[in-house]
């Protein structure tokens, strides 16, 4: 299945969820003291995986976010706790 076919088979809600999962939250790069460990895990992952491999690589950041989606999810979860 080509990427365009895969994208067209996703519902609008699924597309929004995918975009949200790889979008940095407004509070990035801050963190609460109790979130320090998960924040640092995400920051380190994102920093190491969003490096441009070629000059003009405009997707490096997006690729880094995709590869660190679990760490980003844990960071979000911790930061959004009351």
C-alpha atoms as an extended CHARMM CRD file, in Angstrom:
* protein
*
        82  EXT
         1         1  UNK       CA              0.0000000000        0.0000000000        0.0000000000  PROA      1               0.0000000000
         2         2  UNK       CA              1.4610000000        3.3640000000       -0.9870000000  PROA      2               0.0000000000
         3         3  UNK       CA              1.7160000000        6.1690000000        1.5860000000  PROA      3               0.0000000000
         4         4  UNK       CA             -1.0130000000        8.1610000000       -0.1680000000  PROA      4               0.0000000000
         5         5  UNK       CA             -3.3200000000        5.1320000000       -0.1750000000  PROA      5               0.0000000000
         6         6  UNK       CA             -2.6000000000        4.5030000000        3.4960000000  PROA      6               0.0000000000
         7         7  UNK       CA             -3.2870000000        8.1420000000        4.3370000000  PROA      7               0.0000000000
         8         8  UNK       CA             -6.5370000000        8.1670000000        2.3850000000  PROA      8               0.0000000000
         9         9  UNK       CA             -7.7590000000        5.0960000000        4.2560000000  PROA      9               0.0000000000
        10        10  UNK       CA             -7.4080000000        6.8610000000        7.6240000000  PROA      10              0.0000000000
        11        11  UNK       CA            -10.4010000000        8.6380000000        9.0810000000  PROA      11              0.0000000000
        12        12  UNK       CA            -10.1590000000       12.3300000000        9.8690000000  PROA      12              0.0000000000
        13        13  UNK       CA            -10.0960000000       11.4790000000       13.5790000000  PROA      13              0.0000000000
        14        14  UNK       CA             -7.2000000000        9.0360000000       13.0570000000  PROA      14              0.0000000000
        15        15  UNK       CA             -5.2770000000       11.6450000000       11.0800000000  PROA      15              0.0000000000
        16        16  UNK       CA             -5.7780000000       14.2370000000       13.8430000000  PROA      16              0.0000000000
        17        17  UNK       CA             -4.6320000000       11.7240000000       16.4520000000  PROA      17              0.0000000000
        18        18  UNK       CA             -1.4970000000       10.9400000000       14.3870000000  PROA      18              0.0000000000
        19        19  UNK       CA             -0.6760000000       14.6400000000       14.0050000000  PROA      19              0.0000000000
        20        20  UNK       CA             -1.2760000000       15.2710000000       17.7110000000  PROA      20              0.0000000000
        21        21  UNK       CA              0.9740000000       12.3650000000       18.6520000000  PROA      21              0.0000000000
        22        22  UNK       CA              3.9010000000       13.9440000000       16.7990000000  PROA      22              0.0000000000
        23        23  UNK       CA              3.2670000000       17.5900000000       17.6920000000  PROA      23              0.0000000000
        24        24  UNK       CA              5.2520000000       19.1970000000       20.4650000000  PROA      24              0.0000000000
        25        25  UNK       CA              3.0740000000       20.4490000000       23.3190000000  PROA      25              0.0000000000
        26        26  UNK       CA              2.9860000000       24.1800000000       24.0780000000  PROA      26              0.0000000000
        27        27  UNK       CA              4.8840000000       23.6630000000       27.3540000000  PROA      27              0.0000000000
        28        28  UNK       CA              7.8810000000       22.0670000000       25.5960000000  PROA      28              0.0000000000
        29        29  UNK       CA             10.7840000000       22.2790000000       26.6350000000  PROA      29              0.0000000000
        30        30  UNK       CA              9.8050000000       22.9610000000       30.2470000000  PROA      30              0.0000000000
        31        31  UNK       CA              9.0000000000       20.2930000000       32.8080000000  PROA      31              0.0000000000
        32        32  UNK       CA              7.7340000000       19.9000000000       36.3500000000  PROA      32              0.0000000000
        33        33  UNK       CA             10.2340000000       18.5750000000       38.8770000000  PROA      33              0.0000000000
        34        34  UNK       CA              8.2970000000       15.2960000000       39.2050000000  PROA      34              0.0000000000
        35        35  UNK       CA              8.5580000000       14.8550000000       35.3990000000  PROA      35              0.0000000000
        36        36  UNK       CA             12.3100000000       15.4130000000       35.1950000000  PROA      36              0.0000000000
        37        37  UNK       CA             13.2200000000       11.8090000000       34.3330000000  PROA      37              0.0000000000
        38        38  UNK       CA             10.6040000000       11.3070000000       31.5980000000  PROA      38              0.0000000000
        39        39  UNK       CA             11.2970000000       14.7990000000       30.2350000000  PROA      39              0.0000000000
        40        40  UNK       CA             15.0250000000       14.1310000000       29.9860000000  PROA      40              0.0000000000
        41        41  UNK       CA             14.3540000000       10.7570000000       28.3380000000  PROA      41              0.0000000000
        42        42  UNK       CA             12.2270000000       12.4810000000       25.7010000000  PROA      42              0.0000000000
        43        43  UNK       CA             14.6250000000       15.4170000000       25.2360000000  PROA      43              0.0000000000
        44        44  UNK       CA             17.5910000000       13.0610000000       24.7790000000  PROA      44              0.0000000000
        45        45  UNK       CA             15.6930000000       10.8380000000       22.3570000000  PROA      45              0.0000000000
        46        46  UNK       CA             14.4310000000       13.7760000000       20.3080000000  PROA      46              0.0000000000
        47        47  UNK       CA             17.8350000000       15.4840000000       20.2370000000  PROA      47              0.0000000000
        48        48  UNK       CA             19.6210000000       12.3710000000       19.0420000000  PROA      48              0.0000000000
        49        49  UNK       CA             17.0300000000       11.2850000000       16.4760000000  PROA      49              0.0000000000
        50        50  UNK       CA             16.1540000000       14.6050000000       14.8530000000  PROA      50              0.0000000000
        51        51  UNK       CA             19.5940000000       15.2560000000       13.4130000000  PROA      51              0.0000000000
        52        52  UNK       CA             19.6400000000       16.2570000000        9.7570000000  PROA      52              0.0000000000
        53        53  UNK       CA             21.2830000000       13.5450000000        7.6780000000  PROA      53              0.0000000000
        54        54  UNK       CA             21.4070000000       15.6650000000        4.5330000000  PROA      54              0.0000000000
        55        55  UNK       CA             21.6220000000       19.3850000000        3.9190000000  PROA      55              0.0000000000
        56        56  UNK       CA             18.1080000000       20.7490000000        3.6270000000  PROA      56              0.0000000000
        57        57  UNK       CA             16.5120000000       17.7610000000        5.3760000000  PROA      57              0.0000000000
        58        58  UNK       CA             13.2210000000       19.3800000000        6.3910000000  PROA      58              0.0000000000
        59        59  UNK       CA             11.7700000000       16.2170000000        7.9310000000  PROA      59              0.0000000000
        60        60  UNK       CA             14.4710000000       15.5690000000       10.5250000000  PROA      60              0.0000000000
        61        61  UNK       CA             12.3620000000       16.9700000000       13.3600000000  PROA      61              0.0000000000
        62        62  UNK       CA              9.2360000000       15.0880000000       12.3050000000  PROA      62              0.0000000000
        63        63  UNK       CA             11.2070000000       11.8630000000       11.9780000000  PROA      63              0.0000000000
        64        64  UNK       CA             12.7010000000       12.4180000000       15.4230000000  PROA      64              0.0000000000
        65        65  UNK       CA              9.2470000000       12.9310000000       16.9170000000  PROA      65              0.0000000000
        66        66  UNK       CA              7.9400000000        9.7770000000       15.2480000000  PROA      66              0.0000000000
        67        67  UNK       CA             10.8560000000        7.7230000000       16.5380000000  PROA      67              0.0000000000
        68        68  UNK       CA             10.3880000000        9.1390000000       20.0450000000  PROA      68              0.0000000000
        69        69  UNK       CA              6.5990000000        8.9280000000       20.1640000000  PROA      69              0.0000000000
        70        70  UNK       CA              6.5640000000        6.6950000000       23.2570000000  PROA      70              0.0000000000
        71        71  UNK       CA              8.8680000000        9.0460000000       25.1570000000  PROA      71              0.0000000000
        72        72  UNK       CA              6.7830000000       12.0400000000       24.0260000000  PROA      72              0.0000000000
        73        73  UNK       CA              3.6110000000       10.3110000000       25.1920000000  PROA      73              0.0000000000
        74        74  UNK       CA              5.0920000000        9.6750000000       28.6570000000  PROA      74              0.0000000000
        75        75  UNK       CA              6.3120000000       13.2940000000       28.8550000000  PROA      75              0.0000000000
        76        76  UNK       CA              2.8420000000       14.5770000000       27.9130000000  PROA      76              0.0000000000
        77        77  UNK       CA              1.1200000000       12.2350000000       30.3660000000  PROA      77              0.0000000000
        78        78  UNK       CA              3.3160000000       13.3520000000       33.2520000000  PROA      78              0.0000000000
        79        79  UNK       CA              3.0970000000       17.0540000000       32.4320000000  PROA      79              0.0000000000
        80        80  UNK       CA             -0.6790000000       17.0050000000       32.0880000000  PROA      80              0.0000000000
        81        81  UNK       CA             -1.2850000000       15.4410000000       35.4950000000  PROA      81              0.0000000000
        82        82  UNK       CA             -2.7380000000       17.9110000000       38.0120000000  PROA      82              0.0000000000
